[in-house]
Amino acid sequence: MVENAVPEEIVKGLLEGVAPTRPLFLPIVFSHAARIESVPLDSFLANPTKIANSLRQVRARLRSDGVTCYFDPFLESEALGAKVEWAAGDRPPSLRWPGGPLASESFETASTVAPEKAGRVPIAVEVIRRLKAMLRAGGLLVAVVTGPLTEAASLAQLDTQGVLDPPQLPELALDLATRVITGIATAFLEAGASAILIREDFLPTLSEEGFANWCSRLRPIVNIVRFYRALPILVLGCAKGVTANRDHILRAEWDCVLCPIVNHKSATLLSELGPSVCGLALAPDLFSASPAADFEGWVTRIVSEVRPAVITTAGDLPAAVDIERLNKLWENLQRR
């Protein structure tokens, strides 16, 4: 069994470029907490008391290295004026921007918004504060923000499922996205977050210049996280984008832990990254009700070969996720 290192000590080592003796296990488990409370997710997201109390129950059962304090992929967009439209049943919500596609004047107007005070950001901040008081020795407090490419695409209302040339992302949208994400991350850090997970679900094929531009947008977000002595974790949730930008990713110098999405079809480039920056993000659908029979063994093999610094998920796990199965997976990984 690997050394039973304390999560905070692992974070400290990673910030200093030291590969950990074991990976941090930080799956995103949030909507499961709403299921415990038996309330719709939209109501749950607006109630810091229910969130904090339910996540404390999750923390008591889940043997991970931290707790996901808040998860809302629309948090930044809603703070900038978008409306989240909740669908009936288990269908995912959608995002609507009043007035149609944002023009340059709209970007300039939106840029006056104080993101840390808009939308549900204050609720997320309050949850982190409460959990910091409630879980004094409970591991890492993980907060999640959207990546700059993903948020800029949302601001510009682009079809991220289709083929997209990078020049279609307006610089004004990238500027605004970076400012908003940095502001929200700062608010989370000031509230007590000890790890910030940056989810980049949209990653088009980038030229060398475009890749450098993206890295320049990530830099202030990563820098502010490190300034607070918290751990920046970049999750690349687009497998095709990771493959298309493989050479750029391998040549870049990362001041964060890089976690490309991993599923049964891809474990791309993990073994070629340095041990202090390599992580992996398991695809949420791997935790479906009918998982592949060899799931635990497959993950264990990947971790044994790659020896990642962080194991997380590329998104929120299903509300019905089996916590005991997650615990069993983590136990197996520690025996590798």
Phi and psi in degrees as GROMACS dihedral restraints (atoms count N, CA, C in turn):
[ dihedral_restraints ]
;  ai    aj    ak    al  type     phi  dphi    fc
    3     4     5     6     1   -73.8    20    10
    4     5     6     7     1   162.4    20    10
    6     7     8     9     1   -59.7    20    10
    7     8     9    10     1   137.6    20    10
    9    10    11    12     1   -83.8    20    10
   10    11    12    13     1    69.9    20    10
   12    13    14    15     1   -73.4    20    10
   13    14    15    16     1   144.5    20    10
   15    16    17    18     1   -75.1    20    10
   16    17    18    19     1   136.6    20    10
   18    19    20    21     1   -52.0    20    10
   19    20    21    22     1   -42.7    20    10
   21    22    23    24     1   -62.6    20    10
   22    23    24    25     1   -35.3    20    10
   24    25    26    27     1   -71.2    20    10
   25    26    27    28     1   -35.3    20    10
   27    28    29    30     1   -64.0    20    10
   28    29    30    31     1   -43.0    20    10
   30    31    32    33     1   -60.5    20    10
   31    32    33    34     1   -46.2    20    10
   33    34    35    36     1   -57.7    20    10
   34    35    36    37     1   -43.7    20    10
   36    37    38    39     1   -64.9    20    10
   37    38    39    40     1   -43.4    20    10
   39    40    41    42     1   -62.3    20    10
   40    41    42    43     1   -38.3    20    10
   42    43    44    45     1   -64.9    20    10
   43    44    45    46     1   -22.6    20    10
   45    46    47    48     1   -99.2    20    10
   46    47    48    49     1     7.2    20    10
   48    49    50    51     1    81.6    20    10
   49    50    51    52     1    20.1    20    10
   51    52    53    54     1   -99.5    20    10
   52    53    54    55     1   124.3    20    10
   54    55    56    57     1   -66.8    20    10
   55    56    57    58     1   135.2    20    10
   57    58    59    60     1   -77.2    20    10
   58    59    60    61     1   159.1    20    10
   60    61    62    63     1   -75.4    20    10
   61    62    63    64     1   -19.1    20    10
   63    64    65    66     1  -149.6    20    10
   64    65    66    67     1   158.2    20    10
   66    67    68    69     1   -77.8    20    10
   67    68    69    70     1   153.6    20    10
   69    70    71    72     1   -78.1    20    10
   70    71    72    73     1   133.4    20    10
   72    73    74    75     1  -105.2    20    10
   73    74    75    76     1   106.6    20    10
   75    76    77    78     1  -132.9    20    10
   76    77    78    79     1    62.5    20    10
   78    79    80    81     1   -65.7    20    10
   79    80    81    82     1   147.8    20    10
   81    82    83    84     1   -83.9    20    10
   82    83    84    85     1   108.3    20    10
   84    85    86    87     1  -125.3    20    10
   85    86    87    88     1   100.1    20    10
   87    88    89    90     1  -129.8    20    10
   88    89    90    91     1   -53.6    20    10
   90    91    92    93     1   -63.5    20    10
   91    92    93    94     1   -22.3    20    10
   93    94    95    96     1   -59.8    20    10
   94    95    96    97     1   -33.1    20    10
   96    97    98    99     1   -66.8    20    10
   97    98    99   100     1   -35.1    20    10
   99   100   101   102     1   -66.2    20    10
  100   101   102   103     1   -35.2    20    10
  102   103   104   105     1   -64.9    20    10
  103   104   105   106     1   -37.5    20    10
  105   106   107   108     1   -60.8    20    10
  106   107   108   109     1   -39.5    20    10
  108   109   110   111     1   -80.2    20    10
  109   110   111   112     1   -10.5    20    10
  111   112   113   114     1    57.5    20    10
  112   113   114   115     1    43.0    20    10
  114   115   116   117     1  -127.5    20    10
  115   116   117   118     1   151.5    20    10
  117   118   119   120     1   -59.9    20    10
  118   119   120   121     1   149.7    20    10
  120   121   122   123     1   -60.5    20    10
  121   122   123   124     1   -37.8    20    10
  123   124   125   126     1   -63.8    20    10
  124   125   126   127     1   -37.6    20    10
  126   127   128   129     1   -71.2    20    10
  127   128   129   130     1   -39.4    20    10
  129   130   131   132     1   -61.1    20    10
  130   131   132   133     1   -42.6    20    10
  132   133   134   135     1   -63.2    20    10
  133   134   135   136     1   -19.1    20    10
  135   136   137   138     1   -99.1    20    10
  136   137   138   139     1     4.0    20    10
  138   139   140   141     1  -124.4    20    10
  139   140   141   142     1    95.3    20    10
  141   142   143   144     1   -62.8    20    10
  142   143   144   145     1   -29.7    20    10
  144   145   146   147     1   -66.9    20    10
  145   146   147   148     1   -48.3    20    10
  147   148   149   150     1   -63.2    20    10
  148   149   150   151     1   -40.8    20    10
  150   151   152   153     1   -62.1    20    10
  151   152   153   154     1   -50.9    20    10
  153   154   155   156     1   -62.5    20    10
  154   155   156   157     1   -45.2    20    10
  156   157   158   159     1   -65.0    20    10
  157   158   159   160     1   -41.1    20    10
  159   160   161   162     1   -70.5    20    10
  160   161   162   163     1   -40.0    20    10
  162   163   164   165     1   -66.9    20    10
  163   164   165   166     1   -29.2    20    10
  165   166   167   168     1   -64.9    20    10
  166   167   168   169     1   -38.0    20    10
  168   169   170   171     1   -66.0    20    10
  169   170   171   172     1   -41.6    20    10
  171   172   173   174     1   -61.8    20    10
  172   173   174   175     1   -43.2    20    10
  174   175   176   177     1   -61.7    20    10
  175   176   177   178     1   -34.5    20    10
  177   178   179   180     1   -68.0    20    10
  178   179   180   181     1   -24.7    20    10
  180   181   182   183     1  -101.6    20    10
  181   182   183   184     1   -33.6    20    10
  183   184   185   186     1   -89.4    20    10
  184   185   186   187     1   120.0    20    10
  186   187   188   189     1   -89.8    20    10
  187   188   189   190     1    64.6    20    10
  189   190   191   192     1  -107.2    20    10
  190   191   192   193     1  -177.3    20    10
  192   193   194   195     1   -93.7    20    10
  193   194   195   196     1     5.6    20    10
  195   196   197   198     1  -176.0    20    10
  196   197   198   199     1  -178.2    20    10
  198   199   200   201     1  -127.8    20    10
  199   200   201   202     1   137.2    20    10
  201   202   203   204     1   -80.4    20    10
  202   203   204   205     1   108.7    20    10
  204   205   206   207     1   -73.0    20    10
  205   206   207   208     1   -31.2    20    10
  207   208   209   210     1  -162.3    20    10
  208   209   210   211     1   138.3    20    10
  210   211   212   213     1  -139.1    20    10
  211   212   213   214     1   114.2    20    10
  213   214   215   216     1  -150.9    20    10
  214   215   216   217     1   102.5    20    10
  216   217   218   219     1   -64.4    20    10
  217   218   219   220     1   -12.3    20    10
  219   220   221   222     1  -103.0    20    10
  220   221   222   223     1     8.8    20    10
  222   223   224   225     1   -57.5    20    10
  223   224   225   226     1   -49.6    20    10
  225   226   227   228     1   -67.2    20    10
  226   227   228   229     1   -43.1    20    10
  228   229   230   231     1   -64.2    20    10
  229   230   231   232     1   -41.1    20    10
  231   232   233   234     1   -65.5    20    10
  232   233   234   235     1   -35.9    20    10
  234   235   236   237     1   -64.2    20    10
  235   236   237   238     1   -23.6    20    10
  237   238   239   240     1   -96.7    20    10
  238   239   240   241     1     7.4    20    10
  240   241   242   243     1   112.6    20    10
  241   242   243   244     1    -3.7    20    10
  243   244   245   246     1   -73.2    20    10
  244   245   246   247     1   156.3    20    10
  246   247   248   249     1  -109.5    20    10
  247   248   249   250     1   129.7    20    10
  249   250   251   252     1   -90.2    20    10
  250   251   252   253     1   123.9    20    10
  252   253   254   255     1  -106.3    20    10
  253   254   255   256     1   114.0    20    10
  255   256   257   258     1   -86.6    20    10
  256   257   258   259     1   132.2    20    10
  258   259   260   261     1   -93.5    20    10
  259   260   261   262     1   161.3    20    10
  261   262   263   264     1   -75.6    20    10
  262   263   264   265     1   155.8    20    10
  264   265   266   267     1    68.7    20    10
  265   266   267   268     1  -143.3    20    10
  267   268   269   270     1   -95.8    20    10
  268   269   270   271     1     8.4    20    10
  270   271   272   273     1   -70.5    20    10
  271   272   273   274     1   143.0    20    10
  273   274   275   276     1   -70.0    20    10
  274   275   276   277     1   152.2    20    10
  276   277   278   279     1   -72.2    20    10
  277   278   279   280     1   165.3    20    10
  279   280   281   282     1  -124.4    20    10
  280   281   282   283     1   167.2    20    10
  282   283   284   285     1  -116.9    20    10
  283   284   285   286     1   134.3    20    10
  285   286   287   288     1  -127.3    20    10
  286   287   288   289     1   128.2    20    10
  288   289   290   291     1   -97.7    20    10
  289   290   291   292     1   113.8    20    10
  291   292   293   294     1   -58.4    20    10
  292   293   294   295     1   136.5    20    10
  294   295   296   297     1    87.8    20    10
  295   296   297   298     1     4.9    20    10
  297   298   299   300     1    82.7    20    10
  298   299   300   301     1  -167.8    20    10
  300   301   302   303     1   -55.4    20    10
  301   302   303   304     1   138.8    20    10
  303   304   305   306     1   -72.2    20    10
  304   305   306   307     1   127.6    20    10
  306   307   308   309     1   -91.4    20    10
  307   308   309   310     1   174.9    20    10
  309   310   311   312     1   -59.8    20    10
  310   311   312   313     1   -36.2    20    10
  312   313   314   315     1   -64.3    20    10
  313   314   315   316     1   -35.7    20    10
  315   316   317   318     1   -66.8    20    10
  316   317   318   319     1   -38.8    20    10
  318   319   320   321     1   -60.6    20    10
  319   320   321   322     1   -42.3    20    10
  321   322   323   324     1   -66.5    20    10
  322   323   324   325     1   -37.3    20    10
  324   325   326   327     1   -67.4    20    10
  325   326   327   328     1   -44.2    20    10
  327   328   329   330     1   -63.9    20    10
  328   329   330   331     1   -26.8    20    10
  330   331   332   333     1   -68.6    20    10
  331   332   333   334     1   -12.4    20    10
  333   334   335   336     1   -84.9    20    10
  334   335   336   337     1    -7.3    20    10
  336   337   338   339     1   -70.1    20    10
  337   338   339   340     1   137.8    20    10
  339   340   341   342     1   -89.2    20    10
  340   341   342   343     1    99.2    20    10
  342   343   344   345     1   -60.2    20    10
  343   344   345   346     1   -32.4    20    10
  345   346   347   348     1   -70.8    20    10
  346   347   348   349     1   -10.3    20    10
  348   349   350   351     1  -113.6    20    10
  349   350   351   352     1     1.7    20    10
  351   352   353   354     1  -106.6    20    10
  352   353   354   355     1   157.3    20    10
  354   355   356   357     1    57.4    20    10
  355   356   357   358     1  -136.0    20    10
  357   358   359   360     1   -98.5    20    10
  358   359   360   361     1    10.6    20    10
  360   361   362   363     1   -58.8    20    10
  361   362   363   364     1   -44.7    20    10
  363   364   365   366     1   -59.1    20    10
  364   365   366   367     1   -30.8    20    10
  366   367   368   369     1   -66.7    20    10
  367   368   369   370     1   -45.4    20    10
  369   370   371   372     1   -61.6    20    10
  370   371   372   373     1   -40.5    20    10
  372   373   374   375     1   -62.8    20    10
  373   374   375   376     1   -43.5    20    10
  375   376   377   378     1   -63.4    20    10
  376   377   378   379     1   -38.3    20    10
  378   379   380   381     1   -61.4    20    10
  379   380   381   382     1   -44.1    20    10
  381   382   383   384     1   -61.7    20    10
  382   383   384   385     1   -43.9    20    10
  384   385   386   387     1   -59.2    20    10
  385   386   387   388     1   -45.1    20    10
  387   388   389   390     1   -66.6    20    10
  388   389   390   391     1   -42.9    20    10
  390   391   392   393     1   -66.9    20    10
  391   392   393   394     1   -32.5    20    10
  393   394   395   396     1   -62.1    20    10
  394   395   396   397     1   -38.1    20    10
  396   397   398   399     1   -76.4    20    10
  397   398   399   400     1   -34.5    20    10
  399   400   401   402     1   -81.1    20    10
  400   401   402   403     1   -31.9    20    10
  402   403   404   405     1  -117.8    20    10
  403   404   405   406     1    63.3    20    10
  405   406   407   408     1   -61.0    20    10
  406   407   408   409     1   -32.9    20    10
  408   409   410   411     1  -125.1    20    10
  409   410   411   412     1    39.4    20    10
  411   412   413   414     1  -103.9    20    10
  412   413   414   415     1    20.4    20    10
  414   415   416   417     1    91.9    20    10
  415   416   417   418     1  -162.1    20    10
  417   418   419   420     1   -81.4    20    10
  418   419   420   421     1   144.8    20    10
  420   421   422   423     1   -98.8    20    10
  421   422   423   424     1   111.8    20    10
  423   424   425   426     1  -101.8    20    10
  424   425   426   427     1   126.2    20    10
  426   427   428   429     1  -114.0    20    10
  427   428   429   430     1   150.2    20    10
  429   430   431   432     1  -120.2    20    10
  430   431   432   433     1   131.3    20    10
  432   433   434   435     1  -126.2    20    10
  433   434   435   436     1   162.4    20    10
  435   436   437   438     1   -84.2    20    10
  436   437   438   439     1   147.2    20    10
  438   439   440   441     1   -74.7    20    10
  439   440   441   442     1   157.6    20    10
  441   442   443   444     1   -64.0    20    10
  442   443   444   445     1   -37.7    20    10
  444   445   446   447     1   -65.5    20    10
  445   446   447   448     1   -44.1    20    10
  447   448   449   450     1   -64.5    20    10
  448   449   450   451     1   -43.2    20    10
  450   451   452   453     1   -71.6    20    10
  451   452   453   454     1   -37.5    20    10
  453   454   455   456     1   -63.7    20    10
  454   455   456   457     1   -39.0    20    10
  456   457   458   459     1   -64.6    20    10
  457   458   459   460     1   -37.0    20    10
  459   460   461   462     1   -66.4    20    10
  460   461   462   463     1   -43.6    20    10
  462   463   464   465     1   -60.3    20    10
  463   464   465   466     1   -40.4    20    10
  465   466   467   468     1   -84.9    20    10
  466   467   468   469     1    -1.1    20    10
  468   469   470   471     1    53.7    20    10
  469   470   471   472     1    50.3    20    10
  471   472   473   474     1   -95.2    20    10
  472   473   474   475     1   152.2    20    10
  474   475   476   477     1   -79.9    20    10
  475   476   477   478     1   100.8    20    10
  477   478   479   480     1   -78.5    20    10
  478   479   480   481     1    -6.5    20    10
  480   481   482   483     1   -87.1    20    10
  481   482   483   484     1   -18.8    20    10
  483   484   485   486     1   -93.3    20    10
  484   485   486   487     1  -173.6    20    10
  486   487   488   489     1   -78.1    20    10
  487   488   489   490     1   129.5    20    10
  489   490   491   492     1  -134.5    20    10
  490   491   492   493     1   126.9    20    10
  492   493   494   495     1   -84.9    20    10
  493   494   495   496     1   134.6    20    10
  495   496   497   498     1   -51.0    20    10
  496   497   498   499     1   -35.5    20    10
  498   499   500   501     1   -60.1    20    10
  499   500   501   502     1   -15.9    20    10
  501   502   503   504     1   -73.5    20    10
  502   503   504   505     1   -11.3    20    10
  504   505   506   507     1   -84.4    20    10
  505   506   507   508     1   110.6    20    10
  507   508   509   510     1   -62.6    20    10
  508   509   510   511     1   139.1    20    10
  510   511   512   513     1   -60.7    20    10
  511   512   513   514     1   -34.7    20    10
  513   514   515   516     1   -61.9    20    10
  514   515   516   517     1   -37.7    20    10
  516   517   518   519     1   -67.5    20    10
  517   518   519   520     1   -41.2    20    10
  519   520   521   522     1   -64.9    20    10
  520   521   522   523     1   -41.0    20    10
  522   523   524   525     1   -59.9    20    10
  523   524   525   526     1   -48.3    20    10
  525   526   527   528     1   -66.0    20    10
  526   527   528   529     1   -43.7    20    10
  528   529   530   531     1   -59.2    20    10
  529   530   531   532     1   -45.0    20    10
  531   532   533   534     1   -62.8    20    10
  532   533   534   535     1   -43.7    20    10
  534   535   536   537     1   -63.6    20    10
  535   536   537   538     1   -44.5    20    10
  537   538   539   540     1   -66.4    20    10
  538   539   540   541     1   -46.1    20    10
  540   541   542   543     1   -62.8    20    10
  541   542   543   544     1   -42.8    20    10
  543   544   545   546     1   -62.1    20    10
  544   545   546   547     1   -42.4    20    10
  546   547   548   549     1   -64.0    20    10
  547   548   549   550     1   -42.6    20    10
  549   550   551   552     1   -69.1    20    10
  550   551   552   553     1   -41.9    20    10
  552   553   554   555     1   -60.0    20    10
  553   554   555   556     1   -40.1    20    10
  555   556   557   558     1   -62.3    20    10
  556   557   558   559     1   -42.0    20    10
  558   559   560   561     1   -62.8    20    10
  559   560   561   562     1   -40.0    20    10
  561   562   563   564     1   -64.7    20    10
  562   563   564   565     1   -41.9    20    10
  564   565   566   567     1   -66.2    20    10
  565   566   567   568     1   -42.1    20    10
  567   568   569   570     1   -64.6    20    10
  568   569   570   571     1   -28.2    20    10
  570   571   572   573     1   -77.8    20    10
  571   572   573   574     1   -17.2    20    10
  573   574   575   576     1   126.1    20    10
  574   575   576   577     1     6.6    20    10
  576   577   578   579     1   -62.4    20    10
  577   578   579   580     1   138.1    20    10
  579   580   581   582     1  -108.9    20    10
  580   581   582   583     1    -4.1    20    10
  582   583   584   585     1  -151.0    20    10
  583   584   585   586     1   136.9    20    10
  585   586   587   588     1  -116.4    20    10
  586   587   588   589     1   121.5    20    10
  588   589   590   591     1   -99.1    20    10
  589   590   591   592     1   116.5    20    10
  591   592   593   594     1   -99.7    20    10
  592   593   594   595     1   110.7    20    10
  594   595   596   597     1   -96.0    20    10
  595   596   597   598     1   112.9    20    10
  597   598   599   600     1  -107.6    20    10
  598   599   600   601     1    92.6    20    10
  600   601   602   603     1   -85.0    20    10
  601   602   603   604     1   -14.0    20    10
  603   604   605   606     1  -116.4    20    10
  604   605   606   607     1   117.4    20    10
  606   607   608   609     1  -141.4    20    10
  607   608   609   610     1    90.8    20    10
  609   610   611   612     1   -73.3    20    10
  610   611   612   613     1   170.3    20    10
  612   613   614   615     1   -67.7    20    10
  613   614   615   616     1   118.9    20    10
  615   616   617   618     1  -108.5    20    10
  616   617   618   619     1   140.5    20    10
  618   619   620   621     1   -72.1    20    10
  619   620   621   622     1   173.0    20    10
  621   622   623   624     1   -59.4    20    10
  622   623   624   625     1   -41.5    20    10
  624   625   626   627     1   -67.1    20    10
  625   626   627   628     1   -42.1    20    10
  627   628   629   630     1   -64.8    20    10
  628   629   630   631     1   -37.9    20    10
  630   631   632   633     1   -65.8    20    10
  631   632   633   634     1   -42.3    20    10
  633   634   635   636     1   -62.4    20    10
  634   635   636   637     1   -37.9    20    10
  636   637   638   639     1   -64.3    20    10
  637   638   639   640     1   -43.2    20    10
  639   640   641   642     1   -60.5    20    10
  640   641   642   643     1   -46.8    20    10
  642   643   644   645     1   -60.5    20    10
  643   644   645   646     1   -35.6    20    10
  645   646   647   648     1   -67.6    20    10
  646   647   648   649     1   -27.4    20    10
  648   649   650   651     1   -77.0    20    10
  649   650   651   652     1   -34.8    20    10
  651   652   653   654     1   -70.7    20    10
  652   653   654   655     1   -31.5    20    10
  654   655   656   657     1   -55.4    20    10
  655   656   657   658     1   -50.5    20    10
  657   658   659   660     1   -64.2    20    10
  658   659   660   661     1   -31.1    20    10
  660   661   662   663     1   -67.6    20    10
  661   662   663   664     1   -48.6    20    10
  663   664   665   666     1   -63.1    20    10
  664   665   666   667     1   -41.8    20    10
  666   667   668   669     1   -62.6    20    10
  667   668   669   670     1   -40.2    20    10
  669   670   671   672     1   -69.6    20    10
  670   671   672   673     1   -34.4    20    10
  672   673   674   675     1   -64.2    20    10
  673   674   675   676     1   -46.0    20    10
  675   676   677   678     1   -66.7    20    10
  676   677   678   679     1   -33.1    20    10
  678   679   680   681     1   -58.7    20    10
  679   680   681   682     1   -36.6    20    10
  681   682   683   684     1   -86.1    20    10
  682   683   684   685     1     9.9    20    10
  684   685   686   687     1    60.0    20    10
  685   686   687   688     1    31.3    20    10
  687   688   689   690     1  -103.8    20    10
  688   689   690   691     1   167.9    20    10
  690   691   692   693     1   -98.4    20    10
  691   692   693   694     1   119.3    20    10
  693   694   695   696     1   -85.3    20    10
  694   695   696   697     1   129.2    20    10
  696   697   698   699     1  -126.0    20    10
  697   698   699   700     1   119.1    20    10
  699   700   701   702     1  -101.2    20    10
  700   701   702   703     1   114.9    20    10
  702   703   704   705     1  -101.2    20    10
  703   704   705   706     1   119.5    20    10
  705   706   707   708     1   -98.0    20    10
  706   707   708   709     1   102.3    20    10
  708   709   710   711     1   -90.6    20    10
  709   710   711   712     1     5.1    20    10
  711   712   713   714     1  -112.9    20    10
  712   713   714   715     1   103.0    20    10
  714   715   716   717     1   -61.6    20    10
  715   716   717   718     1   -40.8    20    10
  717   718   719   720     1   -64.7    20    10
  718   719   720   721     1   -38.0    20    10
  720   721   722   723     1   -66.4    20    10
  721   722   723   724     1   -37.5    20    10
  723   724   725   726     1   -63.7    20    10
  724   725   726   727     1   -44.3    20    10
  726   727   728   729     1   -64.3    20    10
  727   728   729   730     1   -43.8    20    10
  729   730   731   732     1   -65.8    20    10
  730   731   732   733     1   -30.0    20    10
  732   733   734   735     1  -108.2    20    10
  733   734   735   736     1    19.6    20    10
  735   736   737   738     1   -51.4    20    10
  736   737   738   739     1   -51.0    20    10
  738   739   740   741     1   -62.6    20    10
  739   740   741   742     1   -43.6    20    10
  741   742   743   744     1   -60.0    20    10
  742   743   744   745     1   -44.6    20    10
  744   745   746   747     1   -63.0    20    10
  745   746   747   748     1   -41.5    20    10
  747   748   749   750     1   -70.6    20    10
  748   749   750   751     1   -29.1    20    10
  750   751   752   753     1   -83.2    20    10
  751   752   753   754     1   -20.0    20    10
  753   754   755   756     1   -74.7    20    10
  754   755   756   757     1   154.3    20    10
  756   757   758   759     1   -99.9    20    10
  757   758   759   760     1   123.1    20    10
  759   760   761   762     1  -107.9    20    10
  760   761   762   763     1   131.0    20    10
  762   763   764   765     1  -100.2    20    10
  763   764   765   766     1    20.1    20    10
  765   766   767   768     1  -139.0    20    10
  766   767   768   769     1   171.7    20    10
  768   769   770   771     1   -86.9    20    10
  769   770   771   772     1   123.1    20    10
  771   772   773   774     1   -96.5    20    10
  772   773   774   775     1   121.4    20    10
  774   775   776   777     1  -121.8    20    10
  775   776   777   778     1    89.6    20    10
  777   778   779   780     1   -70.1    20    10
  778   779   780   781     1   150.7    20    10
  780   781   782   783     1   -65.6    20    10
  781   782   783   784     1   141.5    20    10
  783   784   785   786     1  -128.6    20    10
  784   785   786   787     1   128.6    20    10
  786   787   788   789     1  -135.8    20    10
  787   788   789   790     1  -170.9    20    10
  789   790   791   792     1   -64.6    20    10
  790   791   792   793     1   -19.0    20    10
  792   793   794   795     1   -98.2    20    10
  793   794   795   796     1   -13.8    20    10
  795   796   797   798     1  -147.0    20    10
  796   797   798   799     1   131.5    20    10
  798   799   800   801     1  -135.3    20    10
  799   800   801   802     1    43.9    20    10
  801   802   803   804     1   -61.1    20    10
  802   803   804   805     1   139.7    20    10
  804   805   806   807     1    56.9    20    10
  805   806   807   808     1     0.3    20    10
  807   808   809   810     1   -59.5    20    10
  808   809   810   811     1   -45.8    20    10
  810   811   812   813     1   -68.6    20    10
  811   812   813   814     1   -13.0    20    10
  813   814   815   816     1   -95.1    20    10
  814   815   816   817     1    -5.2    20    10
  816   817   818   819     1   -88.9    20    10
  817   818   819   820     1   154.6    20    10
  819   820   821   822     1   -67.5    20    10
  820   821   822   823     1   151.1    20    10
  822   823   824   825     1   -64.6    20    10
  823   824   825   826     1   -22.3    20    10
  825   826   827   828     1   -89.6    20    10
  826   827   828   829     1    -6.3    20    10
  828   829   830   831     1  -122.1    20    10
  829   830   831   832     1    -5.2    20    10
  831   832   833   834     1   -88.3    20    10
  832   833   834   835     1   127.9    20    10
  834   835   836   837     1  -138.2    20    10
  835   836   837   838     1   179.4    20    10
  837   838   839   840     1  -142.0    20    10
  838   839   840   841     1   146.7    20    10
  840   841   842   843     1  -118.9    20    10
  841   842   843   844     1   109.3    20    10
  843   844   845   846     1   -71.8    20    10
  844   845   846   847     1   136.7    20    10
  846   847   848   849     1   -65.6    20    10
  847   848   849   850     1   131.9    20    10
  849   850   851   852     1   -57.2    20    10
  850   851   852   853     1   -31.6    20    10
  852   853   854   855     1   -68.7    20    10
  853   854   855   856     1   -11.4    20    10
  855   856   857   858     1   -67.7    20    10
  856   857   858   859     1   -17.7    20    10
  858   859   860   861     1  -102.8    20    10
  859   860   861   862     1    26.5    20    10
  861   862   863   864     1   -68.1    20    10
  862   863   864   865     1   172.9    20    10
  864   865   866   867     1   -64.2    20    10
  865   866   867   868     1   -25.8    20    10
  867   868   869   870     1  -122.7    20    10
  868   869   870   871     1    73.2    20    10
  870   871   872   873     1   -71.0    20    10
  871   872   873   874     1   160.2    20    10
  873   874   875   876     1   -60.3    20    10
  874   875   876   877     1   143.1    20    10
  876   877   878   879     1   -60.2    20    10
  877   878   879   880     1   -30.7    20    10
  879   880   881   882     1   -97.7    20    10
  880   881   882   883     1    19.2    20    10
  882   883   884   885     1   -55.7    20    10
  883   884   885   886     1   -55.6    20    10
  885   886   887   888     1   -60.3    20    10
  886   887   888   889     1   -43.5    20    10
  888   889   890   891     1   -64.4    20    10
  889   890   891   892     1   -38.1    20    10
  891   892   893   894     1   -65.4    20    10
  892   893   894   895     1   -46.2    20    10
  894   895   896   897     1   -63.6    20    10
  895   896   897   898     1   -41.7    20    10
  897   898   899   900     1   -60.5    20    10
  898   899   900   901     1   -40.9    20    10
  900   901   902   903     1   -63.9    20    10
  901   902   903   904     1   -43.5    20    10
  903   904   905   906     1   -60.1    20    10
  904   905   906   907     1   -46.5    20    10
  906   907   908   909     1   -65.3    20    10
  907   908   909   910     1   -39.0    20    10
  909   910   911   912     1   -63.7    20    10
  910   911   912   913     1   -37.6    20    10
  912   913   914   915     1   -76.7    20    10
  913   914   915   916     1   -40.3    20    10
  915   916   917   918     1   -92.0    20    10
  916   917   918   919     1   -33.7    20    10
  918   919   920   921     1    53.1    20    10
  919   920   921   922     1    62.1    20    10
  921   922   923   924     1   -71.2    20    10
  922   923   924   925     1   157.5    20    10
  924   925   926   927     1   -79.9    20    10
  925   926   927   928     1   -30.8    20    10
  927   928   929   930     1  -138.7    20    10
  928   929   930   931     1   139.7    20    10
  930   931   932   933     1  -118.9    20    10
  931   932   933   934     1   117.3    20    10
  933   934   935   936     1  -132.2    20    10
  934   935   936   937     1  -163.8    20    10
  936   937   938   939     1  -125.6    20    10
  937   938   939   940     1   155.6    20    10
  939   940   941   942     1   -79.0    20    10
  940   941   942   943     1    -1.8    20    10
  942   943   944   945     1  -171.8    20    10
  943   944   945   946     1  -177.9    20    10
  945   946   947   948     1   -67.2    20    10
  946   947   948   949     1   133.7    20    10
  948   949   950   951     1   -72.7    20    10
  949   950   951   952     1   155.2    20    10
  951   952   953   954     1   -54.2    20    10
  952   953   954   955     1   148.1    20    10
  954   955   956   957     1   -58.0    20    10
  955   956   957   958     1   -30.4    20    10
  957   958   959   960     1   -90.9    20    10
  958   959   960   961     1    16.0    20    10
  960   961   962   963     1   -55.3    20    10
  961   962   963   964     1   141.4    20    10
  963   964   965   966     1   -84.7    20    10
  964   965   966   967     1   106.8    20    10
  966   967   968   969     1   -62.7    20    10
  967   968   969   970     1   -38.5    20    10
  969   970   971   972     1   -64.6    20    10
  970   971   972   973     1   -32.9    20    10
  972   973   974   975     1   -67.5    20    10
  973   974   975   976     1   -39.2    20    10
  975   976   977   978     1   -62.0    20    10
  976   977   978   979     1   -42.7    20    10
  978   979   980   981     1   -63.4    20    10
  979   980   981   982     1   -40.4    20    10
  981   982   983   984     1   -64.1    20    10
  982   983   984   985     1   -41.2    20    10
  984   985   986   987     1   -59.3    20    10
  985   986   987   988     1   -45.2    20    10
  987   988   989   990     1   -65.5    20    10
  988   989   990   991     1   -38.9    20    10
  990   991   992   993     1   -61.9    20    10
  991   992   993   994     1   -42.4    20    10
  993   994   995   996     1   -63.7    20    10
  994   995   996   997     1   -39.9    20    10
  996   997   998   999     1   -66.4    20    10
  997   998   999  1000     1   -34.5    20    10
  999  1000  1001  1002     1   -73.1    20    10
 1000  1001  1002  1003     1   -18.1    20    10
 1002  1003  1004  1005     1   -90.2    20    10
 1003  1004  1005  1006     1    -3.6    20    10
